[in-house]
Amino acid sequence: MNIKTFFNFLALLCSSLIMALNSTQVMADSYPSKPIKAIVPFAAGSATDQIGRAFAAKMSESLGQPVVIENRPGANGMIGADQVAKAPADGYTLLFGTNSTNAALKNLVKNLPYNQETAFVPIGYFGSVPLIVAINNDVPAKSLNGFVALAKADPGKITFAYASTSQRVSSEILASVAGIKMTGVSYKSGPNAMTDLIGGQVNMFTSDFAVSLPQVQAGKIRGLAVTSLKRSPAIPELPTVNEALGIKGYELIAFFAAFGPAGMPKDAVLKLNKAINDAAKSKDLVERFSAMGFESQPGTPEALGQKIKLETVKWAKAIKDAGMEPE
């Protein structure tokens, strides 16, 4: 290769590199350039769905593109989470996940179809809600202590519903700390479980405020306690499980956050994180969900990543303490 040819080759190489860099920058600057799909791994009407739709609407305003919710319920959130884990990592398919999909399932499912620790990139934290322990109105108990006494009198006869990991684990741990035996009944969705609780097909359901609080306030079911460490301003007359049973340390709350397939562009993650944080600071969104005990907590993707690590350890211990084995 003569010197002229070499310099021509070098100039062409530099030109190609500049074009590639410019193209990458244009792609980064233009994200998002089309609608974003957000998979909610639980049914319409669930807390994840209600909170997810509210955040999606706010995010759409910030991003200038629709964030479209798609419900993919089933297997405690595993079906929807698996779909996102296998989606292209281009920022256009997100998971609006929970403690079920991103902290607990690892210790509940033997053959999880995705690696919970490596399949997702954390994007932004929405917030958390406590749960309400509630029973069918025909159950002859007026307090959590009374309910425990009934369960002790007839081990295994009392049934509890669950449609998510938090609902199941909270009930199993309650049984463990109270020294009772109950029979769990699995449902595809929280609203379906609530329908059966009201109808008396199951005796107890520990579920998020979005599903249970309206029914408690309407007198269709009887609330016994909340699963947080402090009473909820949304329904301050209900004691905590700790207060009701005279114990310490019982706490199980559900959290909600956005994740994407591993390998998503950093620029897309940061743009989405800002849109989520702006939504979490929105006065109307906060006021709308404060009635269900929702507490928002804006933060960085890195902070969410650290939280997931801590929550995974926490849920592993809770599942072990409840005597639950992976299935």
Phi and psi restraints in degrees (value plus and minus 20) as a CYANA .aco file:
   2 ASN   PHI     -98.6   -58.6
   2 ASN   PSI     150.5   190.5
   3 ILE   PHI     -83.7   -43.7
   3 ILE   PSI     -55.6   -15.6
   4 LYS   PHI     -87.6   -47.6
   4 LYS   PSI     -63.3   -23.3
   5 THR   PHI     -83.5   -43.5
   5 THR   PSI     -59.4   -19.4
   6 PHE   PHI     -81.0   -41.0
   6 PHE   PSI     -66.7   -26.7
   7 PHE   PHI     -87.7   -47.7
   7 PHE   PSI     -54.8   -14.8
   8 ASN   PHI     -83.4   -43.4
   8 ASN   PSI     -61.7   -21.7
   9 PHE   PHI     -83.4   -43.4
   9 PHE   PSI     -62.4   -22.4
  10 LEU   PHI     -83.6   -43.6
  10 LEU   PSI     -62.5   -22.5
  11 ALA   PHI     -84.0   -44.0
  11 ALA   PSI     -59.6   -19.6
  12 LEU   PHI     -86.0   -46.0
  12 LEU   PSI     -59.4   -19.4
  13 LEU   PHI     -83.9   -43.9
  13 LEU   PSI     -65.5   -25.5
  14 CYS   PHI     -82.4   -42.4
  14 CYS   PSI     -60.7   -20.7
  15 SER   PHI     -83.1   -43.1
  15 SER   PSI     -60.3   -20.3
  16 SER   PHI     -85.9   -45.9
  16 SER   PSI     -60.6   -20.6
  17 LEU   PHI     -83.6   -43.6
  17 LEU   PSI     -62.2   -22.2
  18 ILE   PHI     -83.8   -43.8
  18 ILE   PSI     -62.5   -22.5
  19 MET   PHI     -83.8   -43.8
  19 MET   PSI     -59.7   -19.7
  20 ALA   PHI     -84.8   -44.8
  20 ALA   PSI     -63.3   -23.3
  21 LEU   PHI     -83.8   -43.8
  21 LEU   PSI     -63.2   -23.2
  22 ASN   PHI     -83.6   -43.6
  22 ASN   PSI     -60.0   -20.0
  23 SER   PHI     -83.7   -43.7
  23 SER   PSI     -62.3   -22.3
  24 THR   PHI     -82.0   -42.0
  24 THR   PSI     -61.6   -21.6
  25 GLN   PHI     -86.4   -46.4
  25 GLN   PSI     -59.0   -19.0
  26 VAL   PHI     -83.3   -43.3
  26 VAL   PSI     -62.9   -22.9
  27 MET   PHI     -82.2   -42.2
  27 MET   PSI     -61.1   -21.1
  28 ALA   PHI     -85.7   -45.7
  28 ALA   PSI     -63.4   -23.4
  29 ASP   PHI     -87.7   -47.7
  29 ASP   PSI     -48.1    -8.1
  30 SER   PHI    -109.6   -69.6
  30 SER   PSI     -26.4    13.6
  31 TYR   PHI     -93.8   -53.8
  31 TYR   PSI     113.6   153.6
  32 PRO   PHI    -108.1   -68.1
  32 PRO   PSI     121.9   161.9
  33 SER   PHI    -128.6   -88.6
  33 SER   PSI     -15.8    24.2
  34 LYS   PHI    -175.4  -135.4
  34 LYS   PSI     149.9   189.9
  35 PRO   PHI     -79.0   -39.0
  35 PRO   PSI     127.7   167.7
  36 ILE   PHI    -126.5   -86.5
  36 ILE   PSI     113.7   153.7
  37 LYS   PHI    -116.9   -76.9
  37 LYS   PSI     107.5   147.5
  38 ALA   PHI    -134.3   -94.3
  38 ALA   PSI      95.2   135.2
  39 ILE   PHI    -102.9   -62.9
  39 ILE   PSI     101.3   141.3
  40 VAL   PHI    -120.6   -80.6
  40 VAL   PSI      95.1   135.1
  41 PRO   PHI    -102.5   -62.5
  41 PRO   PSI      -0.5    39.5
  42 PHE   PHI    -154.4  -114.4
  42 PHE   PSI     150.1   190.1
  43 ALA   PHI     -93.1   -53.1
  43 ALA   PSI     140.1   180.1
  44 ALA   PHI     -79.0   -39.0
  44 ALA   PSI     117.2   157.2
  45 GLY   PHI      76.1   116.1
  45 GLY   PSI     -35.6     4.4
  46 SER   PHI     -92.1   -52.1
  46 SER   PSI     146.7   186.7
  47 ALA   PHI     -81.1   -41.1
  47 ALA   PSI     -61.5   -21.5
  48 THR   PHI     -79.4   -39.4
  48 THR   PSI     -60.5   -20.5
  49 ASP   PHI     -87.8   -47.8
  49 ASP   PSI     -67.8   -27.8
  50 GLN   PHI     -83.6   -43.6
  50 GLN   PSI     -67.3   -27.3
  51 ILE   PHI     -88.1   -48.1
  51 ILE   PSI     -61.6   -21.6
  52 GLY   PHI     -80.9   -40.9
  52 GLY   PSI     -62.1   -22.1
  53 ARG   PHI     -86.7   -46.7
  53 ARG   PSI     -57.8   -17.8
  54 ALA   PHI     -86.1   -46.1
  54 ALA   PSI     -63.5   -23.5
  55 PHE   PHI     -86.4   -46.4
  55 PHE   PSI     -59.6   -19.6
  56 ALA   PHI     -80.4   -40.4
  56 ALA   PSI     -61.1   -21.1
  57 ALA   PHI     -83.1   -43.1
  57 ALA   PSI     -63.7   -23.7
  58 LYS   PHI     -87.7   -47.7
  58 LYS   PSI     -60.2   -20.2
  59 MET   PHI     -83.6   -43.6
  59 MET   PSI     -57.2   -17.2
  60 SER   PHI     -79.6   -39.6
  60 SER   PSI     -60.7   -20.7
  61 GLU   PHI     -82.9   -42.9
  61 GLU   PSI     -61.3   -21.3
  62 SER   PHI     -93.2   -53.2
  62 SER   PSI     -58.2   -18.2
  63 LEU   PHI    -108.8   -68.8
  63 LEU   PSI     -38.9     1.1
  64 GLY   PHI      57.8    97.8
  64 GLY   PSI      -7.9    32.1
  65 GLN   PHI    -158.3  -118.3
  65 GLN   PSI     128.1   168.1
  66 PRO   PHI     -84.3   -44.3
  66 PRO   PSI     119.8   159.8
  67 VAL   PHI    -128.8   -88.8
  67 VAL   PSI      87.0   127.0
  68 VAL   PHI    -118.9   -78.9
  68 VAL   PSI     103.5   143.5
  69 ILE   PHI    -100.3   -60.3
  69 ILE   PSI     114.1   154.1
  70 GLU   PHI    -147.6  -107.6
  70 GLU   PSI      97.6   137.6
  71 ASN   PHI    -102.7   -62.7
  71 ASN   PSI     106.2   146.2
  72 ARG   PHI    -151.8  -111.8
  72 ARG   PSI      51.9    91.9
  73 PRO   PHI     -95.8   -55.8
  73 PRO   PSI     144.0   184.0
  74 GLY   PHI     110.4   150.4
  74 GLY   PSI     124.4   164.4
  75 ALA   PHI      36.7    76.7
  75 ALA   PSI      25.9    65.9
  76 ASN   PHI      35.9    75.9
  76 ASN   PSI      11.9    51.9
  77 GLY   PHI      76.2   116.2
  77 GLY   PSI     -27.0    13.0
  78 MET   PHI     -85.4   -45.4
  78 MET   PSI     -57.2   -17.2
  79 ILE   PHI     -83.2   -43.2
  79 ILE   PSI     -69.0   -29.0
  80 GLY   PHI     -86.6   -46.6
  80 GLY   PSI     -60.6   -20.6
  81 ALA   PHI     -83.1   -43.1
  81 ALA   PSI     -60.5   -20.5
  82 ASP   PHI     -83.8   -43.8
  82 ASP   PSI     -56.8   -16.8
  83 GLN   PHI     -81.2   -41.2
  83 GLN   PSI     -62.8   -22.8
  84 VAL   PHI     -90.9   -50.9
  84 VAL   PSI     -59.0   -19.0
  85 ALA   PHI     -77.7   -37.7
  85 ALA   PSI     -51.0   -11.0
  86 LYS   PHI    -119.7   -79.7
  86 LYS   PSI     -15.9    24.1
  87 ALA   PHI    -101.2   -61.2
  87 ALA   PSI     140.1   180.1
  88 PRO   PHI     -80.1   -40.1
  88 PRO   PSI     119.8   159.8
  89 ALA   PHI    -108.1   -68.1
  89 ALA   PSI      35.9    75.9
  90 ASP   PHI    -127.6   -87.6
  90 ASP   PSI     -17.7    22.3
  91 GLY   PHI      69.1   109.1
  91 GLY   PSI     -16.9    23.1
  92 TYR   PHI    -126.8   -86.8
  92 TYR   PSI     -16.7    23.3
  93 THR   PHI    -153.5  -113.5
  93 THR   PSI      97.8   137.8
  94 LEU   PHI    -139.1   -99.1
  94 LEU   PSI     140.6   180.6
  95 LEU   PHI    -133.4   -93.4
  95 LEU   PSI     102.4   142.4
  96 PHE   PHI    -112.6   -72.6
  96 PHE   PSI      68.1   108.1
  97 GLY   PHI    -117.0   -77.0
  97 GLY   PSI     159.9   199.9
  98 THR   PHI    -161.5  -121.5
  98 THR   PSI    -195.2  -155.2
  99 ASN   PHI     -79.5   -39.5
  99 ASN   PSI     -49.2    -9.2
 100 SER   PHI     -83.1   -43.1
 100 SER   PSI     -77.0   -37.0
 101 THR   PHI     -93.1   -53.1
 101 THR   PSI     -51.4   -11.4
 102 ASN   PHI    -139.1   -99.1
 102 ASN   PSI     -10.9    29.1
 103 ALA   PHI    -161.3  -121.3
 103 ALA   PSI     -63.5   -23.5
 104 ALA   PHI    -116.5   -76.5
 104 ALA   PSI     -54.4   -14.4
 105 LEU   PHI     -79.3   -39.3
 105 LEU   PSI     -49.0    -9.0
 106 LYS   PHI     -73.8   -33.8
 106 LYS   PSI     -53.7   -13.7
 107 ASN   PHI    -121.9   -81.9
 107 ASN   PSI     -15.0    25.0
 108 LEU   PHI    -134.8   -94.8
 108 LEU   PSI     -40.8    -0.8
 109 VAL   PHI    -140.1  -100.1
 109 VAL   PSI     104.5   144.5
 110 LYS   PHI     -85.6   -45.6
 110 LYS   PSI     -65.9   -25.9
 111 ASN   PHI    -135.8   -95.8
 111 ASN   PSI      45.9    85.9
 112 LEU   PHI     -83.0   -43.0
 112 LEU   PSI     109.3   149.3
 113 PRO   PHI     -94.1   -54.1
 113 PRO   PSI     -22.1    17.9
 114 TYR   PHI    -157.5  -117.5
 114 TYR   PSI     135.9   175.9
 115 ASN   PHI    -105.0   -65.0
 115 ASN   PSI      87.9   127.9
 116 GLN   PHI     -76.5   -36.5
 116 GLN   PSI     -51.1   -11.1
 117 GLU   PHI    -104.7   -64.7
 117 GLU   PSI     -43.4    -3.4
 118 THR   PHI    -141.3  -101.3
 118 THR   PSI     -30.0    10.0
 119 ALA   PHI     -96.8   -56.8
 119 ALA   PSI     -41.4    -1.4
 120 PHE   PHI    -146.1  -106.1
 120 PHE   PSI     131.9   171.9
 121 VAL   PHI    -125.4   -85.4
 121 VAL   PSI     108.7   148.7
 122 PRO   PHI     -89.7   -49.7
 122 PRO   PSI     117.5   157.5
 123 ILE   PHI    -135.0   -95.0
 123 ILE   PSI     -79.1   -39.1
 124 GLY   PHI    -180.7  -140.7
 124 GLY   PSI     127.8   167.8
 125 TYR   PHI    -115.8   -75.8
 125 TYR   PSI     109.4   149.4
 126 PHE   PHI    -104.6   -64.6
 126 PHE   PSI     -77.7   -37.7
 127 GLY   PHI     140.4   180.4
 127 GLY   PSI    -185.5  -145.5
 128 SER   PHI    -161.3  -121.3
 128 SER   PSI     139.3   179.3
 129 VAL   PHI    -160.4  -120.4
 129 VAL   PSI     126.7   166.7
 130 PRO   PHI    -101.1   -61.1
 130 PRO   PSI     158.2   198.2
 131 LEU   PHI    -137.0   -97.0
 131 LEU   PSI     141.8   181.8
 132 ILE   PHI    -135.6   -95.6
 132 ILE   PSI     109.1   149.1
 133 VAL   PHI    -103.1   -63.1
 133 VAL   PSI      97.5   137.5
 134 ALA   PHI    -153.1  -113.1
 134 ALA   PSI     134.0   174.0
 135 ILE   PHI    -150.2  -110.2
 135 ILE   PSI     141.6   181.6
 136 ASN   PHI     -85.0   -45.0
 136 ASN   PSI     123.8   163.8
 137 ASN   PHI     -80.8   -40.8
 137 ASN   PSI     -43.3    -3.3
 138 ASP   PHI    -103.4   -63.4
 138 ASP   PSI     -29.6    10.4
 139 VAL   PHI     -90.7   -50.7
 139 VAL   PSI     104.2   144.2
 140 PRO   PHI     -99.3   -59.3
 140 PRO   PSI      43.2    83.2
 141 ALA   PHI    -160.7  -120.7
 141 ALA   PSI     116.0   156.0
 142 LYS   PHI    -126.4   -86.4
 142 LYS   PSI     -26.2    13.8
 143 SER   PHI    -166.3  -126.3
 143 SER   PSI     147.5   187.5
 144 LEU   PHI     -85.3   -45.3
 144 LEU   PSI     -57.7   -17.7
 145 ASN   PHI     -81.3   -41.3
 145 ASN   PSI     -61.4   -21.4
 146 GLY   PHI     -84.2   -44.2
 146 GLY   PSI     -58.9   -18.9
 147 PHE   PHI     -84.8   -44.8
 147 PHE   PSI     -62.3   -22.3
 148 VAL   PHI     -81.2   -41.2
 148 VAL   PSI     -61.0   -21.0
 149 ALA   PHI     -81.7   -41.7
 149 ALA   PSI     -61.0   -21.0
 150 LEU   PHI     -82.2   -42.2
 150 LEU   PSI     -63.7   -23.7
 151 ALA   PHI     -85.6   -45.6
 151 ALA   PSI     -57.2   -17.2
 152 LYS   PHI     -88.9   -48.9
 152 LYS   PSI     -51.3   -11.3
 153 ALA   PHI     -91.5   -51.5
 153 ALA   PSI     -43.7    -3.7
 154 ASP   PHI    -164.1  -124.1
 154 ASP   PSI      56.0    96.0
 155 PRO   PHI     -75.3   -35.3
 155 PRO   PSI     110.0   150.0
 156 GLY   PHI      66.6   106.6
 156 GLY   PSI     -33.0     7.0
 157 LYS   PHI     -97.3   -57.3
 157 LYS   PSI     -55.2   -15.2
 158 ILE   PHI     -88.4   -48.4
 158 ILE   PSI     112.6   152.6
 159 THR   PHI    -130.5   -90.5
 159 THR   PSI     127.1   167.1
 160 PHE   PHI    -149.6  -109.6
 160 PHE   PSI     125.0   165.0
 161 ALA   PHI    -115.3   -75.3
 161 ALA   PSI     133.0   173.0
 162 TYR   PHI    -174.9  -134.9
 162 TYR   PSI     125.6   165.6
 163 ALA   PHI    -153.2  -113.2
 163 ALA   PSI     -14.9    25.1
 164 SER   PHI    -171.0  -131.0
 164 SER   PSI     147.9   187.9
 165 THR   PHI     -82.6   -42.6
 165 THR   PSI     -64.2   -24.2
 166 SER   PHI     -82.2   -42.2
 166 SER   PSI     -58.4   -18.4
 167 GLN   PHI     -86.9   -46.9
 167 GLN   PSI     -61.4   -21.4
 168 ARG   PHI     -90.5   -50.5
 168 ARG   PSI     -70.2   -30.2
 169 VAL   PHI     -84.4   -44.4
 169 VAL   PSI     -60.0   -20.0
 170 SER   PHI     -80.5   -40.5
 170 SER   PSI     -59.1   -19.1
 171 SER   PHI     -92.2   -52.2
 171 SER   PSI     -60.0   -20.0
 172 GLU   PHI     -85.7   -45.7
 172 GLU   PSI     -60.3   -20.3
 173 ILE   PHI     -90.0   -50.0
 173 ILE   PSI     -58.3   -18.3
 174 LEU   PHI     -77.7   -37.7
 174 LEU   PSI     -64.9   -24.9
 175 ALA   PHI     -81.7   -41.7
 175 ALA   PSI     -59.9   -19.9
 176 SER   PHI     -85.6   -45.6
 176 SER   PSI     -68.4   -28.4
 177 VAL   PHI     -92.1   -52.1
 177 VAL   PSI     -46.4    -6.4
 178 ALA   PHI    -108.2   -68.2
 178 ALA   PSI     -31.1     8.9
 179 GLY   PHI      52.3    92.3
 179 GLY   PSI      17.6    57.6
 180 ILE   PHI    -143.5  -103.5
 180 ILE   PSI     144.7   184.7
 181 LYS   PHI    -139.3   -99.3
 181 LYS   PSI     106.7   146.7
 182 MET   PHI    -147.8  -107.8
 182 MET   PSI     142.4   182.4
 183 THR   PHI    -128.0   -88.0
 183 THR   PSI     101.9   141.9
 184 GLY   PHI    -102.7   -62.7
 184 GLY   PSI     122.9   162.9
 185 VAL   PHI    -144.9  -104.9
 185 VAL   PSI      98.3   138.3
 186 SER   PHI    -103.3   -63.3
 186 SER   PSI     118.8   158.8
 187 TYR   PHI    -147.3  -107.3
 187 TYR   PSI     134.4   174.4
 188 LYS   PHI     -93.8   -53.8
 188 LYS   PSI     -48.5    -8.5
 189 SER   PHI    -166.0  -126.0
 189 SER   PSI     134.3   174.3
 190 GLY   PHI     -80.8   -40.8
 190 GLY   PSI     -65.3   -25.3
 191 PRO   PHI     -78.9   -38.9
 191 PRO   PSI     -57.0   -17.0
 192 ASN   PHI     -85.8   -45.8
 192 ASN   PSI     -61.5   -21.5
 193 ALA   PHI     -83.5   -43.5
 193 ALA   PSI     -59.9   -19.9
 194 MET   PHI     -84.2   -44.2
 194 MET   PSI     -60.1   -20.1
 195 THR   PHI     -77.6   -37.6
 195 THR   PSI     -62.5   -22.5
 196 ASP   PHI     -94.0   -54.0
 196 ASP   PSI     -50.2   -10.2
 197 LEU   PHI     -85.2   -45.2
 197 LEU   PSI     -66.0   -26.0
 198 ILE   PHI     -81.1   -41.1
 198 ILE   PSI     -59.4   -19.4
 199 GLY   PHI     -99.4   -59.4
 199 GLY   PSI     -29.6    10.4
 200 GLY   PHI      68.5   108.5
 200 GLY   PSI     -11.5    28.5
 201 GLN   PHI     -91.2   -51.2
 201 GLN   PSI     -45.4    -5.4
 202 VAL   PHI    -150.4  -110.4
 202 VAL   PSI     138.5   178.5
 203 ASN   PHI    -111.3   -71.3
 203 ASN   PSI     -56.1   -16.1
 204 MET   PHI    -157.5  -117.5
 204 MET   PSI     130.2   170.2
 205 PHE   PHI    -168.6  -128.6
 205 PHE   PSI     100.9   140.9
 206 THR   PHI    -121.7   -81.7
 206 THR   PSI      87.7   127.7
 207 SER   PHI    -160.1  -120.1
 207 SER   PSI     148.1   188.1
 208 ASP   PHI     -87.1   -47.1
 208 ASP   PSI     139.0   179.0
 209 PHE   PHI     -78.1   -38.1
 209 PHE   PSI     -55.2   -15.2
 210 ALA   PHI     -79.1   -39.1
 210 ALA   PSI     -56.4   -16.4
 211 VAL   PHI    -107.8   -67.8
 211 VAL   PSI     -59.8   -19.8
 212 SER   PHI    -116.4   -76.4
 212 SER   PSI     -55.5   -15.5
 213 LEU   PHI     -79.2   -39.2
 213 LEU   PSI     -66.2   -26.2
 214 PRO   PHI     -79.2   -39.2
 214 PRO   PSI     -55.5   -15.5
 215 GLN   PHI     -93.8   -53.8
 215 GLN   PSI     -55.0   -15.0
 216 VAL   PHI     -85.3   -45.3
 216 VAL   PSI     -66.7   -26.7
 217 GLN   PHI     -85.9   -45.9
 217 GLN   PSI     -48.7    -8.7
 218 ALA   PHI    -103.7   -63.7
 218 ALA   PSI     -24.7    15.3
 219 GLY   PHI      58.7    98.7
 219 GLY   PSI      -6.5    33.5
 220 LYS   PHI    -101.0   -61.0
 220 LYS   PSI     -42.7    -2.7
 221 ILE   PHI    -159.7  -119.7
 221 ILE   PSI     148.4   188.4
 222 ARG   PHI    -131.6   -91.6
 222 ARG   PSI      95.6   135.6
 223 GLY   PHI     -96.8   -56.8
 223 GLY   PSI     117.7   157.7
 224 LEU   PHI    -133.0   -93.0
 224 LEU   PSI     -55.2   -15.2
 225 ALA   PHI    -188.1  -148.1
 225 ALA   PSI     144.8   184.8
 226 VAL   PHI    -131.5   -91.5
 226 VAL   PSI     134.0   174.0
 227 THR   PHI    -114.1   -74.1
 227 THR   PSI     -13.7    26.3
 228 SER   PHI    -108.6   -68.6
 228 SER   PSI     150.4   190.4
 229 LEU   PHI     -94.5   -54.5
 229 LEU   PSI     -46.4    -6.4
 230 LYS   PHI    -140.2  -100.2
 230 LYS   PSI     134.9   174.9
 231 ARG   PHI     -82.1   -42.1
 231 ARG   PSI     130.6   170.6
 232 SER   PHI    -110.9   -70.9
 232 SER   PSI     113.2   153.2
 233 PRO   PHI     -79.9   -39.9
 233 PRO   PSI     -41.7    -1.7
 234 ALA   PHI     -90.9   -50.9
 234 ALA   PSI     -47.6    -7.6
 235 ILE   PHI    -172.6  -132.6
 235 ILE   PSI      49.7    89.7
 236 PRO   PHI     -85.5   -45.5
 236 PRO   PSI     -35.4     4.6
 237 GLU   PHI     -93.0   -53.0
 237 GLU   PSI     -38.4     1.6
 238 LEU   PHI    -103.8   -63.8
 238 LEU   PSI     109.3   149.3
 239 PRO   PHI     -94.5   -54.5
 239 PRO   PSI     145.6   185.6
 240 THR   PHI     -96.8   -56.8
 240 THR   PSI     142.6   182.6
 241 VAL   PHI     -78.6   -38.6
 241 VAL   PSI     -59.2   -19.2
 242 ASN   PHI     -80.7   -40.7
 242 ASN   PSI     -65.2   -25.2
 243 GLU   PHI     -83.8   -43.8
 243 GLU   PSI     -65.6   -25.6
 244 ALA   PHI     -84.5   -44.5
 244 ALA   PSI     -56.4   -16.4
 245 LEU   PHI    -122.8   -82.8
 245 LEU   PSI     -24.2    15.8
 246 GLY   PHI      48.0    88.0
 246 GLY   PSI      18.3    58.3
 247 ILE   PHI    -141.4  -101.4
 247 ILE   PSI     159.2   199.2
 248 LYS   PHI    -150.7  -110.7
 248 LYS   PSI     130.9   170.9
 249 GLY   PHI      70.3   110.3
 249 GLY   PSI     -25.0    15.0
 250 TYR   PHI     -98.1   -58.1
 250 TYR   PSI     100.3   140.3
 251 GLU   PHI    -175.9  -135.9
 251 GLU   PSI     104.5   144.5
 252 LEU   PHI    -163.5  -123.5
 252 LEU   PSI      93.1   133.1
 253 ILE   PHI    -143.9  -103.9
 253 ILE   PSI     135.1   175.1
 254 ALA   PHI    -118.1   -78.1
 254 ALA   PSI     119.0   159.0
 255 PHE   PHI    -141.3  -101.3
 255 PHE   PSI     141.5   181.5
 256 PHE   PHI    -154.1  -114.1
 256 PHE   PSI     118.6   158.6
 257 ALA   PHI    -178.9  -138.9
 257 ALA   PSI     144.5   184.5
 258 ALA   PHI    -125.9   -85.9
 258 ALA   PSI     118.2   158.2
 259 PHE   PHI    -154.7  -114.7
 259 PHE   PSI     140.8   180.8
 260 GLY   PHI    -151.5  -111.5
 260 GLY   PSI     148.5   188.5
 261 PRO   PHI     -80.8   -40.8
 261 PRO   PSI     124.3   164.3
 262 ALA   PHI     -76.5   -36.5
 262 ALA   PSI     120.1   160.1
 263 GLY   PHI      76.7   116.7
 263 GLY   PSI     -14.0    26.0
 264 MET   PHI     -82.6   -42.6
 264 MET   PSI     125.1   165.1
 265 PRO   PHI     -78.5   -38.5
 265 PRO   PSI     116.7   156.7
 266 LYS   PHI     -78.9   -38.9
 266 LYS   PSI     -57.9   -17.9
 267 ASP   PHI     -81.4   -41.4
 267 ASP   PSI     -61.8   -21.8
 268 ALA   PHI     -85.6   -45.6
 268 ALA   PSI     -60.7   -20.7
 269 VAL   PHI     -79.8   -39.8
 269 VAL   PSI     -65.1   -25.1
 270 LEU   PHI     -87.9   -47.9
 270 LEU   PSI     -59.4   -19.4
 271 LYS   PHI     -84.5   -44.5
 271 LYS   PSI     -62.3   -22.3
 272 LEU   PHI     -87.1   -47.1
 272 LEU   PSI     -59.8   -19.8
 273 ASN   PHI     -81.0   -41.0
 273 ASN   PSI     -62.4   -22.4
 274 LYS   PHI     -84.0   -44.0
 274 LYS   PSI     -61.5   -21.5
 275 ALA   PHI     -83.5   -43.5
 275 ALA   PSI     -58.8   -18.8
 276 ILE   PHI     -87.4   -47.4
 276 ILE   PSI     -64.8   -24.8
 277 ASN   PHI     -84.4   -44.4
 277 ASN   PSI     -58.1   -18.1
 278 ASP   PHI     -82.7   -42.7
 278 ASP   PSI     -60.4   -20.4
 279 ALA   PHI     -85.5   -45.5
 279 ALA   PSI     -61.6   -21.6
 280 ALA   PHI     -85.5   -45.5
 280 ALA   PSI     -43.1    -3.1
 281 LYS   PHI    -113.4   -73.4
 281 LYS   PSI     -23.8    16.2
 282 SER   PHI     -87.8   -47.8
 282 SER   PSI     105.4   145.4
 283 LYS   PHI     -81.7   -41.7
 283 LYS   PSI     -64.7   -24.7
 284 ASP   PHI     -87.8   -47.8
 284 ASP   PSI     -55.6   -15.6
 285 LEU   PHI     -87.7   -47.7
 285 LEU   PSI     -65.2   -25.2
 286 VAL   PHI     -81.1   -41.1
 286 VAL   PSI     -65.0   -25.0
 287 GLU   PHI     -86.0   -46.0
 287 GLU   PSI     -56.4   -16.4
 288 ARG   PHI     -82.5   -42.5
 288 ARG   PSI     -60.8   -20.8
 289 PHE   PHI    -121.2   -81.2
 289 PHE   PSI     -22.9    17.1
 290 SER   PHI     -84.2   -44.2
 290 SER   PSI     -47.4    -7.4
 291 ALA   PHI     -85.9   -45.9
 291 ALA   PSI     -40.6    -0.6
 292 MET   PHI    -121.4   -81.4
 292 MET   PSI      -5.3    34.7
 293 GLY   PHI      60.0   100.0
 293 GLY   PSI      -7.8    32.2
 294 PHE   PHI     -92.6   -52.6
 294 PHE   PSI     113.0   153.0
 295 GLU   PHI    -144.1  -104.1
 295 GLU   PSI      96.8   136.8
 296 SER   PHI    -103.5   -63.5
 296 SER   PSI     138.0   178.0
 297 GLN   PHI    -174.7  -134.7
 297 GLN   PSI      64.8   104.8
 298 PRO   PHI     -79.7   -39.7
 298 PRO   PSI     126.7   166.7
 299 GLY   PHI    -190.7  -150.7
 299 GLY   PSI    -198.2  -158.2
 300 THR   PHI    -107.6   -67.6
 300 THR   PSI     142.5   182.5
 301 PRO   PHI     -78.3   -38.3
 301 PRO   PSI     -56.6   -16.6
 302 GLU   PHI     -85.1   -45.1
 302 GLU   PSI     -59.0   -19.0
 303 ALA   PHI     -84.8   -44.8
 303 ALA   PSI     -58.8   -18.8
 304 LEU   PHI     -84.9   -44.9
 304 LEU   PSI     -60.2   -20.2
 305 GLY   PHI     -79.1   -39.1
 305 GLY   PSI     -62.4   -22.4
 306 GLN   PHI     -87.1   -47.1
 306 GLN   PSI     -59.0   -19.0
 307 LYS   PHI     -82.3   -42.3
 307 LYS   PSI     -61.6   -21.6
 308 ILE   PHI     -82.2   -42.2
 308 ILE   PSI     -59.8   -19.8
 309 LYS   PHI     -81.1   -41.1
 309 LYS   PSI     -65.2   -25.2
 310 LEU   PHI     -86.8   -46.8
 310 LEU   PSI     -61.5   -21.5
 311 GLU   PHI     -86.9   -46.9
 311 GLU   PSI     -55.4   -15.4
 312 THR   PHI     -82.1   -42.1
 312 THR   PSI     -62.0   -22.0
 313 VAL   PHI     -85.1   -45.1
 313 VAL   PSI     -64.4   -24.4
 314 LYS   PHI     -80.6   -40.6
 314 LYS   PSI     -66.7   -26.7
 315 TRP   PHI     -91.1   -51.1
 315 TRP   PSI     -52.3   -12.3
 316 ALA   PHI     -80.9   -40.9
 316 ALA   PSI     -63.5   -23.5
 317 LYS   PHI     -85.7   -45.7
 317 LYS   PSI     -62.9   -22.9
 318 ALA   PHI     -82.1   -42.1
 318 ALA   PSI     -62.2   -22.2
 319 ILE   PHI     -85.8   -45.8
 319 ILE   PSI     -61.2   -21.2
 320 LYS   PHI     -85.7   -45.7
 320 LYS   PSI     -64.1   -24.1
 321 ASP   PHI     -82.5   -42.5
 321 ASP   PSI     -52.1   -12.1
 322 ALA   PHI     -99.1   -59.1
 322 ALA   PSI     -25.7    14.3
 323 GLY   PHI      55.0    95.0
 323 GLY   PSI       3.8    43.8
 324 MET   PHI    -109.3   -69.3
 324 MET   PSI     118.2   158.2
 325 GLU   PHI    -129.7   -89.7
 325 GLU   PSI     125.9   165.9
 326 PRO   PHI     -78.2   -38.2
 326 PRO   PSI     121.0   161.0
